[in-house]
Amino acid sequence: MAKDTTPVAAVDHAAAADPATPPGPYDDYPGKTMGVIALVLAFFTQIPALILGIIAWVWSKNAGISNVPAKVAVAVSSAFILLGLLALVGWVILVASAFDGLGELGGFGPMGPRFLDS
């Protein structure tokens, strides 16, 4: 019986599993799903969306991939948080100015609430 001496092609397994190669259009990458979830949550609950978006962005950045949904989620949730804070400040100013017109019942004088001036 003769031995089979045909050469076998060498396979470079390290090059086949190279993490530096960019993924294809349908490949999953670290932080992809979390970035999409953060983007959806950015319209409903901003602080968890901001946290998830930053985590997804860091995971993708460490993998060397740009995660656009995570970046958009961070921007949208940050903008909504800022708008919410501005609305809260405006509401406090509106309520304080409404109480200022009640005379002796409330309002603010130059040194604070009027009921402390007695």
C-alpha positions as a printed NumPy array, in Angstrom:
array([[  0.   ,   0.   ,   0.   ],
       [  1.419,   3.362,  -1.042],
       [  1.372,   6.429,   1.176],
       [ -0.442,   9.523,  -0.052],
       [  2.206,  12.241,  -0.482],
       [  0.1  ,  15.037,  -1.943],
       [  0.879,  18.378,  -0.302],
       [ -1.737,  19.93 ,   1.967],
       [ -2.37 ,  23.66 ,   1.74 ],
       [ -1.376,  25.5  ,   4.891],
       [ -4.05 ,  27.517,   6.647],
       [ -3.075,  30.543,   8.649],
       [ -5.624,  30.433,  11.472],
       [ -4.284,  33.588,  13.088],
       [ -4.888,  35.616,   9.929],
       [ -8.352,  34.117,   9.454],
       [ -9.453,  35.263,  12.912],
       [ -7.788,  38.681,  12.755],
       [ -9.843,  41.107,  14.882],
       [ -8.452,  44.077,  12.947],
       [-10.403,  43.202,   9.814],
       [-13.571,  45.271,   9.612],
       [-16.847,  43.372,   9.807],
       [-19.131,  42.909,   6.859],
       [-22.467,  44.725,   6.583],
       [-24.359,  42.004,   8.474],
       [-21.715,  41.095,  11.037],
       [-22.338,  41.806,  14.677],
       [-19.803,  43.872,  16.584],
       [-19.447,  44.689,  20.285],
       [-21.943,  47.292,  21.414],
       [-24.113,  47.22 ,  18.28 ],
       [-27.289,  45.979,  19.94 ],
       [-26.719,  48.056,  23.057],
       [-26.266,  51.164,  20.898],
       [-29.593,  50.579,  19.165],
       [-31.342,  49.968,  22.499],
       [-29.774,  53.162,  23.888],
       [-31.   ,  55.097,  20.86 ],
       [-34.568,  53.891,  21.39 ],
       [-34.432,  54.592,  25.13 ],
       [-33.067,  58.101,  24.507],
       [-36.571,  59.24 ,  23.579],
       [-38.217,  57.811,  26.718],
       [-35.714,  57.691,  29.583],
       [-32.599,  59.74 ,  29.081],
       [-30.24 ,  58.865,  31.943],
       [-30.23 ,  55.067,  31.372],
       [-29.947,  55.714,  27.628],
       [-26.942,  57.953,  28.221],
       [-25.257,  55.281,  30.352],
       [-25.97 ,  52.486,  27.851],
       [-24.861,  54.647,  24.929],
       [-21.544,  55.464,  26.573],
       [-20.935,  51.78 ,  27.419],
       [-21.755,  50.709,  23.846],
       [-19.539,  53.468,  22.433],
       [-16.583,  52.377,  24.587],
       [-17.036,  48.703,  23.702],
       [-17.095,  49.488,  19.989],
       [-14.175,  51.881,  20.297],
       [-12.099,  49.18 ,  22.011],
       [-12.955,  46.831,  19.141],
       [-11.855,  49.48 ,  16.631],
       [-15.313,  49.98 ,  15.11 ],
       [-17.413,  53.121,  14.819],
       [-20.804,  52.71 ,  16.508],
       [-23.049,  55.416,  15.064],
       [-26.254,  54.462,  16.968],
       [-24.395,  54.71 ,  20.284],
       [-22.982,  58.132,  19.377],
       [-26.421,  59.38 ,  18.334],
       [-27.96 ,  57.968,  21.532],
       [-25.409,  59.837,  23.649],
       [-26.074,  63.08 ,  21.748],
       [-29.881,  62.778,  21.831],
       [-30.106,  61.796,  25.491],
       [-27.671,  64.566,  26.474],
       [-29.695,  67.124,  24.535],
       [-32.961,  65.95 ,  26.125],
       [-31.409,  66.072,  29.605],
       [-30.251,  69.632,  28.949],
       [-33.687,  70.653,  27.63 ],
       [-35.333,  69.058,  30.653],
       [-33.088,  70.975,  33.036],
       [-33.819,  74.235,  31.214],
       [-37.566,  73.515,  31.39 ],
       [-37.275,  72.789,  35.12 ],
       [-35.462,  76.077,  35.746],
       [-38.069,  77.937,  33.696],
       [-40.89 ,  76.258,  35.62 ],
       [-39.337,  77.175,  38.978],
       [-38.971,  80.793,  37.854],
       [-42.58 ,  80.837,  36.636],
       [-43.942,  79.4  ,  39.882],
       [-41.816,  81.761,  41.983],
       [-43.029,  84.758,  40.028],
       [-46.647,  83.592,  40.389],
       [-46.289,  83.365,  44.168],
       [-44.724,  86.839,  44.211],
       [-48.068,  88.391,  43.273],
       [-49.992,  86.921,  46.227],
       [-49.137,  89.748,  48.617],
       [-48.792,  88.775,  52.262],
       [-49.495,  85.103,  51.596],
       [-46.192,  84.411,  49.939],
       [-43.585,  85.664,  47.578],
       [-39.974,  86.589,  47.81 ],
       [-38.526,  89.829,  49.037],
       [-34.941,  91.017,  48.671],
       [-33.832,  88.871,  51.634],
       [-35.799,  85.712,  50.852],
       [-39.366,  84.647,  51.625],
       [-41.507,  87.487,  52.989],
       [-42.854,  85.548,  55.949],
       [-39.337,  85.598,  57.461],
       [-39.262,  89.436,  57.484],
       [-41.597,  89.799,  60.486]])
